[in-house]
Amino acid sequence: MWLLHAIASWIWADMAVIHSAVMWVVVLLFMRVLDRDREYTRGAGVLGYGGFTVIGVLDLVGRPVPGWAETICGLAALAWTVLILRAQGGDDRWGRATVAYGIAALVVPILLLPNAGQCSGLQDSVAQFGVSSSR
């Protein structure tokens, strides 16, 4: 029960730091799985997810972060994902479905981005579908 209370008290910034730190470790460990360890692939992942971790920690302690830093980290993380999918596609150990799901996971959020403005919050989303609250 205490774990539930501890998790519920975390704010989104805490979760973003944890997520980006875990992804940073995944970047470092995933390169061992691929046959070809490209330094620029690892560098893009470390810059992207390591940078997001630093930005999240700075945000938690109230330090200002320039807006361009998030853009650079986001582009680096995107480049890492594309390079990993390309490497998986060229490796016979990875199935076509694995690469296809990876591409879908990369592309679908970008395709859904224009609809994000229509659903600015949970209340708006629920109201759009005509569902009324019983309260």
N, CA, C and O atoms as CSV, one atom per row, in Angstrom:
chain,resi,resn,atom,element,x,y,z
A,1,MET,N,N,0.812,-1.191,0.000
A,1,MET,CA,C,0.000,0.000,0.000
A,1,MET,C,C,0.858,1.259,0.000
A,1,MET,O,O,0.518,2.238,-0.665
A,2,TRP,N,N,1.975,1.244,0.745
A,2,TRP,CA,C,2.842,2.413,0.798
A,2,TRP,C,C,3.412,2.725,-0.573
A,2,TRP,O,O,3.620,3.889,-0.916
A,3,LEU,N,N,3.667,1.671,-1.369
A,3,LEU,CA,C,4.203,1.878,-2.703
A,3,LEU,C,C,3.199,2.617,-3.575
A,3,LEU,O,O,3.574,3.484,-4.364
A,4,LEU,N,N,1.927,2.275,-3.433
A,4,LEU,CA,C,0.884,2.961,-4.191
A,4,LEU,C,C,0.850,4.444,-3.843
A,4,LEU,O,O,0.724,5.283,-4.735
A,5,HIS,N,N,0.959,4.774,-2.571
A,5,HIS,CA,C,0.973,6.177,-2.162
A,5,HIS,C,C,2.220,6.898,-2.648
A,5,HIS,O,O,2.163,8.066,-3.031
A,6,ALA,N,N,3.339,6.201,-2.629
A,6,ALA,CA,C,4.578,6.818,-3.101
A,6,ALA,C,C,4.504,7.101,-4.593
A,6,ALA,O,O,4.923,8.165,-5.048
A,7,ILE,N,N,3.977,6.159,-5.349
A,7,ILE,CA,C,3.863,6.356,-6.800
A,7,ILE,C,C,2.842,7.435,-7.114
A,7,ILE,O,O,3.060,8.247,-8.013
A,8,ALA,N,N,1.735,7.456,-6.389
A,8,ALA,CA,C,0.694,8.453,-6.652
A,8,ALA,C,C,1.175,9.867,-6.352
A,8,ALA,O,O,0.660,10.826,-6.927
A,9,SER,N,N,2.151,10.014,-5.462
A,9,SER,CA,C,2.606,11.351,-5.113
A,9,SER,C,C,3.630,11.901,-6.104
A,9,SER,O,O,3.945,13.090,-6.060
A,10,TRP,N,N,4.152,11.063,-6.992
A,10,TRP,CA,C,5.111,11.553,-7.982
A,10,TRP,C,C,4.411,12.512,-8.938
A,10,TRP,O,O,3.244,12.326,-9.281
A,11,ILE,N,N,5.127,13.519,-9.353
A,11,ILE,CA,C,4.581,14.432,-10.348
A,11,ILE,C,C,5.122,14.018,-11.711
A,11,ILE,O,O,6.022,13.183,-11.800
A,12,TRP,N,N,4.573,14.602,-12.766
A,12,TRP,CA,C,4.962,14.210,-14.118
A,12,TRP,C,C,6.430,14.444,-14.386
A,12,TRP,O,O,7.053,13.669,-15.111
A,13,ALA,N,N,6.999,15.490,-13.821
A,13,ALA,CA,C,8.420,15.766,-14.038
A,13,ALA,C,C,9.281,14.633,-13.487
A,13,ALA,O,O,10.278,14.251,-14.099
A,14,ASP,N,N,8.896,14.099,-12.337
A,14,ASP,CA,C,9.629,12.962,-11.778
A,14,ASP,C,C,9.571,11.767,-12.725
A,14,ASP,O,O,10.580,11.104,-12.968
A,15,MET,N,N,8.406,11.505,-13.246
A,15,MET,CA,C,8.249,10.370,-14.155
A,15,MET,C,C,9.036,10.589,-15.444
A,15,MET,O,O,9.572,9.634,-16.007
A,16,ALA,N,N,9.111,11.825,-15.917
A,16,ALA,CA,C,9.882,12.115,-17.122
A,16,ALA,C,C,11.355,11.861,-16.880
A,16,ALA,O,O,12.040,11.343,-17.763
A,17,VAL,N,N,11.861,12.210,-15.709
A,17,VAL,CA,C,13.267,11.955,-15.386
A,17,VAL,C,C,13.525,10.459,-15.314
A,17,VAL,O,O,14.523,9.975,-15.848
A,18,ILE,N,N,12.646,9.732,-14.666
A,18,ILE,CA,C,12.819,8.281,-14.560
A,18,ILE,C,C,12.765,7.640,-15.937
A,18,ILE,O,O,13.597,6.790,-16.258
A,19,HIS,N,N,11.803,8.035,-16.748
A,19,HIS,CA,C,11.671,7.466,-18.090
A,19,HIS,C,C,12.903,7.741,-18.943
A,19,HIS,O,O,13.424,6.836,-19.596
A,20,SER,N,N,13.366,8.974,-18.941
A,20,SER,CA,C,14.517,9.301,-19.782
A,20,SER,C,C,15.786,8.636,-19.266
A,20,SER,O,O,16.648,8.263,-20.061
A,21,ALA,N,N,15.917,8.479,-17.948
A,21,ALA,CA,C,17.088,7.786,-17.400
A,21,ALA,C,C,17.074,6.310,-17.782
A,21,ALA,O,O,18.112,5.744,-18.125
A,22,VAL,N,N,15.906,5.691,-17.723
A,22,VAL,CA,C,15.795,4.283,-18.131
A,22,VAL,C,C,16.099,4.142,-19.619
A,22,VAL,O,O,16.795,3.210,-20.021
A,23,MET,N,N,15.589,5.048,-20.430
A,23,MET,CA,C,15.876,4.988,-21.868
A,23,MET,C,C,17.358,5.214,-22.153
A,23,MET,O,O,17.898,4.634,-23.095
A,24,TRP,N,N,18.020,6.042,-21.357
A,24,TRP,CA,C,19.453,6.263,-21.513
A,24,TRP,C,C,20.211,4.965,-21.267
A,24,TRP,O,O,21.155,4.652,-21.991
A,25,VAL,N,N,19.806,4.208,-20.251
A,25,VAL,CA,C,20.420,2.907,-19.983
A,25,VAL,C,C,20.116,1.939,-21.125
A,25,VAL,O,O,20.985,1.166,-21.529
A,26,VAL,N,N,18.896,1.976,-21.641
A,26,VAL,CA,C,18.541,1.121,-22.782
A,26,VAL,C,C,19.436,1.433,-23.977
A,26,VAL,O,O,19.891,0.520,-24.668
A,27,VAL,N,N,19.689,2.706,-24.222
A,27,VAL,CA,C,20.573,3.101,-25.326
A,27,VAL,C,C,21.934,2.456,-25.155
A,27,VAL,O,O,22.476,1.884,-26.100
A,28,LEU,N,N,22.489,2.545,-23.958
A,28,LEU,CA,C,23.826,2.000,-23.725
A,28,LEU,C,C,23.862,0.484,-23.838
A,28,LEU,O,O,24.816,-0.075,-24.380
A,29,LEU,N,N,22.834,-0.185,-23.334
A,29,LEU,CA,C,22.819,-1.647,-23.370
A,29,LEU,C,C,22.388,-2.204,-24.720
A,29,LEU,O,O,22.826,-3.286,-25.111
A,30,PHE,N,N,21.546,-1.486,-25.426
A,30,PHE,CA,C,21.017,-1.994,-26.698
A,30,PHE,C,C,22.097,-2.094,-27.766
A,30,PHE,O,O,22.005,-2.918,-28.676
A,31,MET,N,N,23.109,-1.261,-27.654
A,31,MET,CA,C,24.162,-1.277,-28.663
A,31,MET,C,C,24.930,-2.592,-28.631
A,31,MET,O,O,25.525,-2.979,-29.637
A,32,ARG,N,N,24.927,-3.280,-27.507
A,32,ARG,CA,C,25.604,-4.585,-27.424
A,32,ARG,C,C,24.833,-5.657,-28.185
A,32,ARG,O,O,25.410,-6.651,-28.627
A,33,VAL,N,N,23.532,-5.450,-28.336
A,33,VAL,CA,C,22.694,-6.443,-29.010
A,33,VAL,C,C,22.902,-6.391,-30.522
A,33,VAL,O,O,22.905,-7.424,-31.191
A,34,LEU,N,N,23.072,-5.199,-31.049
A,34,LEU,CA,C,23.245,-5.050,-32.488
A,34,LEU,C,C,24.631,-5.512,-32.912
A,34,LEU,O,O,25.599,-5.361,-32.167
A,35,ASP,N,N,24.719,-6.068,-34.094
A,35,ASP,CA,C,26.015,-6.537,-34.604
A,35,ASP,C,C,26.971,-5.379,-34.823
A,35,ASP,O,O,28.144,-5.439,-34.455
A,36,ARG,N,N,26.452,-4.338,-35.423
A,36,ARG,CA,C,27.306,-3.202,-35.767
A,36,ARG,C,C,27.097,-2.092,-34.749
A,36,ARG,O,O,26.046,-1.453,-34.713
A,37,ASP,N,N,28.099,-1.878,-33.936
A,37,ASP,CA,C,28.027,-0.819,-32.924
A,37,ASP,C,C,28.543,0.466,-33.541
A,37,ASP,O,O,29.752,0.679,-33.629
A,38,ARG,N,N,27.644,1.305,-33.958
A,38,ARG,CA,C,28.017,2.578,-34.561
A,38,ARG,C,C,28.102,3.637,-33.471
A,38,ARG,O,O,27.175,3.810,-32.680
A,39,GLU,N,N,29.212,4.331,-33.442
A,39,GLU,CA,C,29.402,5.345,-32.401
A,39,GLU,C,C,28.406,6.485,-32.540
A,39,GLU,O,O,27.939,7.022,-31.536
A,40,TYR,N,N,28.073,6.864,-33.774
A,40,TYR,CA,C,27.130,7.973,-33.946
A,40,TYR,C,C,25.727,7.580,-33.514
A,40,TYR,O,O,24.954,8.434,-33.079
A,41,THR,N,N,25.387,6.302,-33.625
A,41,THR,CA,C,24.077,5.857,-33.147
A,41,THR,C,C,24.023,5.966,-31.629
A,41,THR,O,O,23.067,6.502,-31.069
A,42,ARG,N,N,25.047,5.460,-30.975
A,42,ARG,CA,C,25.106,5.554,-29.526
A,42,ARG,C,C,25.158,7.019,-29.088
A,42,ARG,O,O,24.509,7.397,-28.112
A,43,GLY,N,N,25.909,7.826,-29.788
A,43,GLY,CA,C,26.014,9.245,-29.451
A,43,GLY,C,C,24.680,9.966,-29.546
A,43,GLY,O,O,24.355,10.799,-28.701
A,44,ALA,N,N,23.904,9.640,-30.585
A,44,ALA,CA,C,22.584,10.266,-30.728
A,44,ALA,C,C,21.671,9.870,-29.570
A,44,ALA,O,O,20.941,10.709,-29.041
A,45,GLY,N,N,21.707,8.606,-29.178
A,45,GLY,CA,C,20.870,8.152,-28.069
A,45,GLY,C,C,21.278,8.750,-26.740
A,45,GLY,O,O,20.431,9.150,-25.941
A,46,VAL,N,N,22.592,8.811,-26.503
A,46,VAL,CA,C,23.074,9.391,-25.248
A,46,VAL,C,C,22.745,10.877,-25.188
A,46,VAL,O,O,22.325,11.381,-24.147
A,47,LEU,N,N,22.936,11.578,-26.305
A,47,LEU,CA,C,22.597,13.000,-26.341
A,47,LEU,C,C,21.102,13.209,-26.117
A,47,LEU,O,O,20.700,14.077,-25.342
A,48,GLY,N,N,20.278,12.406,-26.802
A,48,GLY,CA,C,18.829,12.570,-26.687
A,48,GLY,C,C,18.304,12.263,-25.298
A,48,GLY,O,O,17.728,13.130,-24.641
A,49,TYR,N,N,18.499,11.031,-24.849
A,49,TYR,CA,C,17.897,10.620,-23.577
A,49,TYR,C,C,18.700,11.101,-22.376
A,49,TYR,O,O,18.121,11.412,-21.335
A,50,GLY,N,N,20.023,11.169,-22.502
A,50,GLY,CA,C,20.822,11.758,-21.433
A,50,GLY,C,C,20.500,13.228,-21.259
A,50,GLY,O,O,20.412,13.730,-20.139
A,51,GLY,N,N,20.324,13.913,-22.381
A,51,GLY,CA,C,19.958,15.322,-22.327
A,51,GLY,C,C,18.599,15.541,-21.705
A,51,GLY,O,O,18.417,16.466,-20.914
A,52,PHE,N,N,17.622,14.683,-22.062
A,52,PHE,CA,C,16.294,14.794,-21.450
A,52,PHE,C,C,16.353,14.547,-19.939
A,52,PHE,O,O,15.615,15.169,-19.175
A,53,THR,N,N,17.230,13.640,-19.514
A,53,THR,CA,C,17.388,13.383,-18.087
A,53,THR,C,C,17.920,14.625,-17.379
A,53,THR,O,O,17.407,15.019,-16.332
A,54,VAL,N,N,18.948,15.237,-17.957
A,54,VAL,CA,C,19.520,16.455,-17.366
A,54,VAL,C,C,18.490,17.587,-17.355
A,54,VAL,O,O,18.363,18.299,-16.360
A,55,ILE,N,N,17.762,17.753,-18.450
A,55,ILE,CA,C,16.740,18.799,-18.519
A,55,ILE,C,C,15.670,18.565,-17.451
A,55,ILE,O,O,15.229,19.509,-16.795
A,56,GLY,N,N,15.255,17.311,-17.276
A,56,GLY,CA,C,14.248,16.997,-16.265
A,56,GLY,C,C,14.726,17.283,-14.855
A,56,GLY,O,O,13.975,17.816,-14.038
A,57,VAL,N,N,15.975,16.931,-14.561
A,57,VAL,CA,C,16.522,17.207,-13.233
A,57,VAL,C,C,16.624,18.712,-13.009
A,57,VAL,O,O,16.279,19.208,-11.936
A,58,LEU,N,N,17.097,19.440,-14.021
A,58,LEU,CA,C,17.176,20.900,-13.889
A,58,LEU,C,C,15.789,21.506,-13.678
A,58,LEU,O,O,15.630,22.458,-12.914
A,59,ASP,N,N,14.796,20.955,-14.354
A,59,ASP,CA,C,13.430,21.436,-14.183
A,59,ASP,C,C,12.920,21.159,-12.771
A,59,ASP,O,O,12.216,21.984,-12.189
A,60,LEU,N,N,13.275,20.001,-12.224
A,60,LEU,CA,C,12.840,19.659,-10.866
A,60,LEU,C,C,13.426,20.592,-9.812
A,60,LEU,O,O,12.765,20.925,-8.828
A,61,VAL,N,N,14.675,21.011,-10.026
A,61,VAL,CA,C,15.307,21.896,-9.031
A,61,VAL,C,C,15.057,23.367,-9.321
A,61,VAL,O,O,15.540,24.234,-8.593
A,62,GLY,N,N,14.308,23.657,-10.376
A,62,GLY,CA,C,13.921,25.025,-10.666
A,62,GLY,C,C,14.929,25.839,-11.454
A,62,GLY,O,O,14.858,27.068,-11.462
A,63,ARG,N,N,15.844,25.190,-12.102
A,63,ARG,CA,C,16.831,25.895,-12.923
A,63,ARG,C,C,16.260,26.102,-14.323
A,63,ARG,O,O,15.580,25.220,-14.847
A,64,PRO,N,N,16.526,27.248,-14.932
A,64,PRO,CA,C,16.021,27.483,-16.288
A,64,PRO,C,C,16.781,26.649,-17.315
A,64,PRO,O,O,17.985,26.421,-17.198
A,65,VAL,N,N,16.047,26.211,-18.311
A,65,VAL,CA,C,16.625,25.433,-19.405
A,65,VAL,C,C,16.252,26.128,-20.704
A,65,VAL,O,O,15.079,26.429,-20.926
A,66,PRO,N,N,17.229,26.390,-21.568
A,66,PRO,CA,C,16.886,27.028,-22.843
A,66,PRO,C,C,15.973,26.132,-23.675
A,66,PRO,O,O,16.110,24.909,-23.664
A,67,GLY,N,N,15.047,26.747,-24.389
A,67,GLY,CA,C,14.095,25.995,-25.196
A,67,GLY,C,C,14.725,25.179,-26.297
A,67,GLY,O,O,14.197,24.131,-26.668
A,68,TRP,N,N,15.835,25.632,-26.825
A,68,TRP,CA,C,16.490,24.898,-27.910
A,68,TRP,C,C,17.089,23.584,-27.426
A,68,TRP,O,O,17.308,22.678,-28.231
A,69,ALA,N,N,17.360,23.460,-26.125
A,69,ALA,CA,C,17.950,22.227,-25.599
A,69,ALA,C,C,16.984,21.055,-25.758
A,69,ALA,O,O,17.398,19.951,-26.110
A,70,GLU,N,N,15.706,21.294,-25.502
A,70,GLU,CA,C,14.719,20.229,-25.669
A,70,GLU,C,C,14.572,19.825,-27.129
A,70,GLU,O,O,14.382,18.649,-27.437
A,71,THR,N,N,14.660,20.795,-28.020
A,71,THR,CA,C,14.563,20.498,-29.450
A,71,THR,C,C,15.737,19.635,-29.903
A,71,THR,O,O,15.553,18.664,-30.636
A,72,ILE,N,N,16.928,19.987,-29.470
A,72,ILE,CA,C,18.114,19.210,-29.854
A,72,ILE,C,C,18.029,17.790,-29.297
A,72,ILE,O,O,18.327,16.829,-30.006
A,73,CYS,N,N,17.630,17.653,-28.052
A,73,CYS,CA,C,17.507,16.325,-27.448
A,73,CYS,C,C,16.416,15.508,-28.141
A,73,CYS,O,O,16.577,14.307,-28.360
A,74,GLY,N,N,15.323,16.154,-28.479
A,74,GLY,CA,C,14.239,15.454,-29.178
A,74,GLY,C,C,14.664,14.969,-30.545
A,74,GLY,O,O,14.354,13.841,-30.930
A,75,LEU,N,N,15.371,15.809,-31.284
A,75,LEU,CA,C,15.856,15.397,-32.605
A,75,LEU,C,C,16.892,14.286,-32.494
A,75,LEU,O,O,16.921,13.383,-33.330
A,76,ALA,N,N,17.749,14.343,-31.464
A,76,ALA,CA,C,18.746,13.294,-31.262
A,76,ALA,C,C,18.074,11.963,-30.915
A,76,ALA,O,O,18.482,10.916,-31.418
A,77,ALA,N,N,17.049,11.996,-30.061
A,77,ALA,CA,C,16.320,10.769,-29.711
A,77,ALA,C,C,15.583,10.213,-30.929
A,77,ALA,O,O,15.528,8.998,-31.122
A,78,LEU,N,N,15.026,11.089,-31.740
A,78,LEU,CA,C,14.368,10.655,-32.969
A,78,LEU,C,C,15.375,10.017,-33.925
A,78,LEU,O,O,15.097,8.980,-34.528
A,79,ALA,N,N,16.542,10.639,-34.060
A,79,ALA,CA,C,17.593,10.081,-34.924
A,79,ALA,C,C,18.043,8.720,-34.406
A,79,ALA,O,O,18.275,7.809,-35.201
A,80,TRP,N,N,18.170,8.565,-33.092
A,80,TRP,CA,C,18.561,7.269,-32.532
A,80,TRP,C,C,17.535,6.200,-32.877
A,80,TRP,O,O,17.897,5.086,-33.257
A,81,THR,N,N,16.268,6.532,-32.747
A,81,THR,CA,C,15.216,5.562,-33.050
A,81,THR,C,C,15.264,5.144,-34.513
A,81,THR,O,O,15.154,3.958,-34.823
A,82,VAL,N,N,15.428,6.105,-35.410
A,82,VAL,CA,C,15.504,5.796,-36.845
A,82,VAL,C,C,16.726,4.938,-37.144
A,82,VAL,O,O,16.635,3.974,-37.904
A,83,LEU,N,N,17.869,5.277,-36.553
A,83,LEU,CA,C,19.091,4.501,-36.789
A,83,LEU,C,C,18.985,3.085,-36.234
A,83,LEU,O,O,19.498,2.142,-36.837
A,84,ILE,N,N,18.326,2.933,-35.095
A,84,ILE,CA,C,18.124,1.595,-34.522
A,84,ILE,C,C,17.207,0.771,-35.415
A,84,ILE,O,O,17.472,-0.406,-35.659
A,85,LEU,N,N,16.130,1.380,-35.904
A,85,LEU,CA,C,15.227,0.646,-36.800
A,85,LEU,C,C,15.936,0.246,-38.084
A,85,LEU,O,O,15.717,-0.846,-38.609
A,86,ARG,N,N,16.781,1.127,-38.583
A,86,ARG,CA,C,17.559,0.807,-39.794
A,86,ARG,C,C,18.520,-0.351,-39.517
A,86,ARG,O,O,18.656,-1.252,-40.344
A,87,ALA,N,N,19.173,-0.334,-38.380
A,87,ALA,CA,C,20.098,-1.417,-38.029
A,87,ALA,C,C,19.348,-2.730,-37.814
A,87,ALA,O,O,19.831,-3.789,-38.214
A,88,GLN,N,N,18.183,-2.672,-37.191
A,88,GLN,CA,C,17.393,-3.882,-36.996
A,88,GLN,C,C,16.907,-4.440,-38.331
A,88,GLN,O,O,16.858,-5.656,-38.520
A,89,GLY,N,N,16.552,-3.556,-39.249
A,89,GLY,CA,C,16.095,-4.009,-40.559
A,89,GLY,C,C,17.193,-4.731,-41.337
A,89,GLY,O,O,16.900,-5.622,-42.134
A,90,GLY,N,N,18.439,-4.359,-41.117
A,90,GLY,CA,C,19.555,-5.002,-41.806
A,90,GLY,C,C,20.105,-6.223,-41.098
A,90,GLY,O,O,21.013,-6.873,-41.614
A,91,ASP,N,N,19.584,-6.547,-39.939
A,91,ASP,CA,C,20.058,-7.684,-39.152
A,91,ASP,C,C,19.045,-8.816,-39.268
A,91,ASP,O,O,17.857,-8.616,-39.016
A,92,ASP,N,N,19.506,-9.993,-39.645
A,92,ASP,CA,C,18.605,-11.129,-39.862
A,92,ASP,C,C,17.962,-11.642,-38.570
A,92,ASP,O,O,16.951,-12.343,-38.625
A,93,ARG,N,N,18.515,-11.313,-37.444
A,93,ARG,CA,C,17.950,-11.802,-36.178
A,93,ARG,C,C,16.648,-11.108,-35.816
A,93,ARG,O,O,15.875,-11.629,-35.012
A,94,TRP,N,N,16.394,-9.952,-36.391
A,94,TRP,CA,C,15.174,-9.204,-36.092
A,94,TRP,C,C,14.147,-9.492,-37.179
A,94,TRP,O,O,14.451,-9.416,-38.370
A,95,GLY,N,N,12.945,-9.818,-36.764
A,95,GLY,CA,C,11.892,-10.128,-37.719
A,95,GLY,C,C,11.319,-8.869,-38.368
A,95,GLY,O,O,11.480,-7.752,-37.875
A,96,ARG,N,N,10.650,-9.097,-39.486
A,96,ARG,CA,C,10.016,-7.964,-40.178
A,96,ARG,C,C,8.957,-7.304,-39.316
A,96,ARG,O,O,8.791,-6.085,-39.342
A,97,ALA,N,N,8.240,-8.117,-38.551
A,97,ALA,CA,C,7.179,-7.569,-37.687
A,97,ALA,C,C,7.773,-6.647,-36.622
A,97,ALA,O,O,7.171,-5.628,-36.283
A,98,THR,N,N,8.928,-6.990,-36.101
A,98,THR,CA,C,9.573,-6.149,-35.088
A,98,THR,C,C,9.877,-4.773,-35.653
A,98,THR,O,O,9.593,-3.754,-35.023
A,99,VAL,N,N,10.452,-4.753,-36.837
A,99,VAL,CA,C,10.790,-3.480,-37.470
A,99,VAL,C,C,9.514,-2.722,-37.849
A,99,VAL,O,O,9.450,-1.502,-37.698
A,100,ALA,N,N,8.515,-3.430,-38.334
A,100,ALA,CA,C,7.253,-2.787,-38.712
A,100,ALA,C,C,6.577,-2.155,-37.497
A,100,ALA,O,O,6.075,-1.034,-37.583
A,101,TYR,N,N,6.558,-2.863,-36.366
A,101,TYR,CA,C,5.978,-2.292,-35.145
A,101,TYR,C,C,6.782,-1.093,-34.669
A,101,TYR,O,O,6.209,-0.122,-34.176
A,102,GLY,N,N,8.094,-1.147,-34.809
A,102,GLY,CA,C,8.929,-0.009,-34.438
A,102,GLY,C,C,8.640,1.210,-35.294
A,102,GLY,O,O,8.566,2.329,-34.786
A,103,ILE,N,N,8.479,0.998,-36.586
A,103,ILE,CA,C,8.149,2.099,-37.493
A,103,ILE,C,C,6.765,2.662,-37.159
A,103,ILE,O,O,6.566,3.876,-37.154
A,104,ALA,N,N,5.823,1.774,-36.883
A,104,ALA,CA,C,4.476,2.238,-36.517
A,104,ALA,C,C,4.509,3.044,-35.218
A,104,ALA,O,O,3.833,4.066,-35.105
A,105,ALA,N,N,5.293,2.588,-34.241
A,105,ALA,CA,C,5.389,3.313,-32.976
A,105,ALA,C,C,6.046,4.675,-33.163
A,105,ALA,O,O,5.820,5.589,-32.370
A,106,LEU,N,N,6.845,4.811,-34.190
A,106,LEU,CA,C,7.496,6.085,-34.476
A,106,LEU,C,C,6.575,7.028,-35.245
A,106,LEU,O,O,6.575,8.234,-35.000
A,107,VAL,N,N,5.795,6.487,-36.167
A,107,VAL,CA,C,5.012,7.308,-37.090
A,107,VAL,C,C,3.628,7.669,-36.546
A,107,VAL,O,O,3.167,8.791,-36.754
A,108,VAL,N,N,2.962,6.753,-35.862
A,108,VAL,CA,C,1.581,6.982,-35.422
A,108,VAL,C,C,1.445,8.208,-34.514
A,108,VAL,O,O,0.520,8.993,-34.721
A,109,PRO,N,N,2.317,8.415,-33.518
A,109,PRO,CA,C,2.160,9.646,-32.711
A,109,PRO,C,C,2.307,10.920,-33.544
A,109,PRO,O,O,1.653,11.924,-33.260
A,110,ILE,N,N,3.151,10.886,-34.555
A,110,ILE,CA,C,3.308,12.060,-35.416
A,110,ILE,C,C,2.032,12.292,-36.207
A,110,ILE,O,O,1.625,13.437,-36.403
A,111,LEU,N,N,1.397,11.219,-36.664
A,111,LEU,CA,C,0.150,11.353,-37.413
A,111,LEU,C,C,-0.999,11.815,-36.525
A,111,LEU,O,O,-1.915,12.489,-36.996
A,112,LEU,N,N,-0.956,11.459,-35.249
A,112,LEU,CA,C,-2.021,11.857,-34.322
A,112,LEU,C,C,-1.823,13.252,-33.757
A,112,LEU,O,O,-2.730,13.791,-33.124
A,113,LEU,N,N,-0.666,13.843,-33.969
A,113,LEU,CA,C,-0.369,15.165,-33.418
A,113,LEU,C,C,-1.370,16.246,-33.824
A,113,LEU,O,O,-1.734,17.059,-32.974
A,114,PRO,N,N,-1.838,16.303,-35.080
A,114,PRO,CA,C,-2.831,17.332,-35.424
A,114,PRO,C,C,-4.134,17.220,-34.632
A,114,PRO,O,O,-4.827,18.221,-34.451
A,115,ASN,N,N,-4.477,16.028,-34.159
A,115,ASN,CA,C,-5.700,15.840,-33.384
A,115,ASN,C,C,-5.531,16.187,-31.921
A,115,ASN,O,O,-6.515,16.234,-31.183
A,116,ALA,N,N,-4.305,16.433,-31.484
A,116,ALA,CA,C,-4.061,16.708,-30.065
A,116,ALA,C,C,-4.733,18.001,-29.628
A,116,ALA,O,O,-5.172,18.103,-28.483
A,117,GLY,N,N,-4.824,18.975,-30.498
A,117,GLY,CA,C,-5.461,20.238,-30.144
A,117,GLY,C,C,-6.952,20.105,-29.908
A,117,GLY,O,O,-7.536,20.888,-29.159
A,118,GLN,N,N,-7.569,19.127,-30.537
A,118,GLN,CA,C,-9.002,18.928,-30.365
A,118,GLN,C,C,-9.341,18.337,-29.007
A,118,GLN,O,O,-10.447,18.534,-28.505
A,119,CYS,N,N,-8.423,17.630,-28.421
A,119,CYS,CA,C,-8.645,16.990,-27.120
A,119,CYS,C,C,-7.653,17.569,-26.127
A,119,CYS,O,O,-6.668,16.920,-25.777
A,120,SER,N,N,-7.909,18.784,-25.675
A,120,SER,CA,C,-6.950,19.459,-24.804
A,120,SER,C,C,-6.935,18.902,-23.391
A,120,SER,O,O,-5.968,19.120,-22.662
A,121,GLY,N,N,-7.945,18.211,-22.995
A,121,GLY,CA,C,-7.975,17.645,-21.649
A,121,GLY,C,C,-8.937,16.482,-21.591
A,121,GLY,O,O,-9.697,16.242,-22.529
A,122,LEU,N,N,-8.901,15.767,-20.495
A,122,LEU,CA,C,-9.771,14.612,-20.352
A,122,LEU,C,C,-11.231,15.021,-20.368
A,122,LEU,O,O,-12.059,14.346,-20.979
A,123,GLN,N,N,-11.551,16.105,-19.712
A,123,GLN,CA,C,-12.941,16.555,-19.679
A,123,GLN,C,C,-13.439,16.878,-21.083
A,123,GLN,O,O,-14.558,16.522,-21.452
A,124,ASP,N,N,-12.589,17.561,-21.870
A,124,ASP,CA,C,-12.974,17.895,-23.232
A,124,ASP,C,C,-13.145,16.634,-24.075
A,124,ASP,O,O,-14.060,16.550,-24.895
A,125,SER,N,N,-12.265,15.656,-23.872
A,125,SER,CA,C,-12.339,14.413,-24.633
A,125,SER,C,C,-13.628,13.675,-24.336
A,125,SER,O,O,-14.303,13.188,-25.243
A,126,VAL,N,N,-13.961,13.598,-23.065
A,126,VAL,CA,C,-15.182,12.907,-22.666
A,126,VAL,C,C,-16.399,13.633,-23.221
A,126,VAL,O,O,-17.341,12.995,-23.690
A,127,ALA,N,N,-16.389,14.950,-23.173
A,127,ALA,CA,C,-17.519,15.732,-23.677
A,127,ALA,C,C,-17.668,15.577,-25.188
A,127,ALA,O,O,-18.788,15.584,-25.699
A,128,GLN,N,N,-16.563,15.437,-25.906
A,128,GLN,CA,C,-16.632,15.272,-27.357
A,128,GLN,C,C,-17.329,13.982,-27.755
A,128,GLN,O,O,-17.967,13.908,-28.805
A,129,PHE,N,N,-17.202,12.956,-26.900
A,129,PHE,CA,C,-17.840,11.699,-27.212
A,129,PHE,C,C,-19.259,11.614,-26.687
A,129,PHE,O,O,-19.914,10.583,-26.836
A,130,GLY,N,N,-19.744,12.688,-26.072
A,130,GLY,CA,C,-21.122,12.721,-25.594
A,130,GLY,C,C,-21.365,11.958,-24.323
A,130,GLY,O,O,-22.509,11.638,-24.001
A,131,VAL,N,N,-20.313,11.661,-23.594
A,131,VAL,CA,C,-20.462,10.933,-22.343
A,131,VAL,C,C,-20.636,11.943,-21.226
A,131,VAL,O,O,-19.851,12.884,-21.109
A,132,SER,N,N,-21.649,11.758,-20.413
A,132,SER,CA,C,-21.878,12.706,-19.322
A,132,SER,C,C,-21.470,12.059,-17.995
A,132,SER,O,O,-21.539,10.843,-17.817
A,133,SER,N,N,-21.052,12.904,-17.100
A,133,SER,CA,C,-20.645,12.435,-15.782
A,133,SER,C,C,-21.875,12.253,-14.914
A,133,SER,O,O,-22.855,12.985,-15.046
A,134,SER,N,N,-21.817,11.271,-14.026
A,134,SER,CA,C,-22.953,11.022,-13.144
A,134,SER,C,C,-22.917,11.894,-11.912
A,134,SER,O,O,-23.834,11.837,-11.092
A,135,ARG,N,N,-21.879,12.702,-11.760
A,135,ARG,CA,C,-21.795,13.565,-10.567
A,135,ARG,C,C,-22.602,14.797,-10.720
A,135,ARG,O,O,-22.640,15.627,-9.812
